[in-house]
Amino acid sequence: MALEIVCPTCGADDDVTGEPLDSGEIRLTCAACRVQWVRDPRPRCPTCGSDDMYHRPQIILEKSRGSQMSIQGIHVEYGCHVCDPPEVRVRGGRSTHLPERLEGSQ
């Protein structure tokens, strides 16, 4: 499911255009009512508001034939380093099974 962006003034969702800013934010403009607003595309925790987030890619599988599974897409779920329990952070965060860098790699 794609992110739906609607105008905060008139509710239009089909006439909204965006322009990237140097700060990493996006300036959105509604063509229907000419209102402009700024949106930060970085994910934020809905509980604490922190932007210290980690992501967990989740594959979307579909059973094809017999026991064959096909990858249909990837969905990214976000977790919060600040307010998620430690068990969730370990499971969903960075794996500790691999070193930060492999010897000989650039």
N, C-alpha and C positions, 0 to 999 in steps of 0.2 A: 504494500500500500504506500503510495507516494504521500509526501508531506503536503497538506492542504494549507495554503496561505490565503487568508481572507482579509479584506479591508476592515480595519477597526471602526470606520465611520459608516460606510454604506453596506458592508457585507458582501461586496462583489468578490468573486474568486477567479473569474476568467480574464479580467483586464488588469492584472497586477504584473508590473515589470520590475526588474531589479538591476541595480548597478553596484558593483563591488567598490568598497572604500579602502583606503590605505590601511586602516585599522583592522581589517579583516571582517568588518561588519558589512552588511548589505543595506543599501538605501532602496526601499521599495516605494513604488508610486502606483496609485490606483488611477487608471485612465478614466474611470466612470465619474469620480468626484474630485480628482486632482490632489488628494491627500497624500503626503509623504511621511514615512516613518522609517526608523532604523531597526534592523533585526540582527542579532548576533547568531550566526549559524552554529556556534559551538553548543554541544548538548550541555544542559544544566540539570542538576538533581532536582526533581520536583519536591523533595522533602526539605532539604537544607539550602538549596540554591547554589551549591558549590559547582565549580566547573572542573574540579579534579576528578574526572571520570575515566573509566577504562571501558573498553569495548570487548564484547564476546561475539564473534561471528557465529551464527547458527545456520547450518545448511538446511534447505527445504528439500525433503525427499518425496518421491512419488514411486509407488510400486508399479513397475512396468509389466513384466511377465513372470509368472512363477515367483521365484524369490529374488529376481533382479530388481535393484533399486536404482533410480535415476535422480541425479541432482538437478533440481528445477531452478534453484536460485540460492541466494545468500541473504539472510536478514541479520542486521546488527542490533544487538541489545546492549544497552549501556548500564553500567553500575557505578556507584559512587564510592570513592576511596574513603570519604569522610564518615558516612553514616551506614554503610553496609556492614553486616556482621563479618568478623574475620574469616569464618568458614566460606562465605560467599566470595570474598575478595581472593582467597587462595585458589578456589576452584575456578573462578572466572577471570582472575587477573593473569599476570605474567607467569609463565611456567618456570619453575626453578630447576627443571630437569636439564636444561641446556645452559651452557655458560653465556655470558653477555656477548662475547665474540669467540669465534673459533680460531684456533691458531692458524696462521697463514692466510686468513681472510682479510679483505680490505675493508 
